[in-house]
Amino acid sequence: MLRWQQPSTDDTGRLVLTEMEHPCPGGCAPQWRYPAAERDLVVDVPDHQAATDAAPPPTRARGHADAAQELPDALAALIQAAVRRAEGRAD
């Protein structure tokens, strides 16, 4: 069964969160599973780590969003210099 929450309008026109449900399109199990082509997206905890409480959390692959959050050193220096000039500091 596929289950999710979806915004929709009620009888008065207000936006509410509705519980949605749809039978598994593959008819395979009571829970939905990733297709074989997308199994690499699923994070599995190895059996030897699942038994310990001190297991580190799984890491994720860095992507474009991560790269967009990092400034090159030269650009960071330019921005800092511009802020200092705008604040009247000449450090």
N, C-alpha and C positions, 0 to 999 in steps of 0.2 A: 504494500500500500504506500503510495506517495502522499505525504502530508506536509502542508506548509500553511503559513498565515499570509493573507493578502488583504490590502486595503480595499474597501468597497463602501458604498453608501447604503444607509438603512432607509426605512420608510419615510423618515423625516428629512432625508437628504444629508444627514451628518455622516462624516467619514468614520468608519469603524473597522477594526481588524477582524476579519472573518477567517475561521479555520476551514481550510480547503482539504479535500481528500480525493484521490483518484487511484483506481486499481493499477497495480504494476503493469506497464504495457507489455512486458515479457511474460507476465504470469508466473514469475520465477519464485517469489518468496513473499512472506508477509512484510519484509522490509525491502526498500529499494537498494539496489547495488549499482556501483559504478560500472559502466560498460568496460569490456576488456581493454579497449583503446585508451581509456582514461584511468586505468588502475594506477598509473604512476603518480597521479594526483592525490592518492589516498596515503595518509601518514599512518603507518603501522608501527606499533611498539614491539620490538623483538621480545620473544618469550622470556629470555633471560633477564630483561629489564622490567617486564611487567610485574614480576614477583617482588621487586624492591621498591621501597618508598622513595629512595634517594635517586631514582632514575632521572637523568636530565630530560628536560622537555625536548621534543623533536624540533629540529631547526628547519627553516624553510629556505627555499632557493631565493637568492636576491634577484630582483627584477628591475624593470624600468622605473617603477615608483621609487624604489630605493635610490637608484642613480639620480633621479630628479631631486632628491632631498639633499644631495651633497653638492657643495660648491667647490670649484677648483680653488686652490690657495690664492692664486693671483686675483681672482674675482672677489674672494672674501676680503682680501687686503684693500681692494678698490672701494668696496662698500664701506668698510670700517673707516677709511680715510675720508670718504664723503660725509659720513655721519659726524666725524670729528670736526670737519670744516663747518658743517651746518650748525653744530653746537658751539662753535667758536673756540674749540680747543685746537692747539697746534702740537700735540704730543708727537 
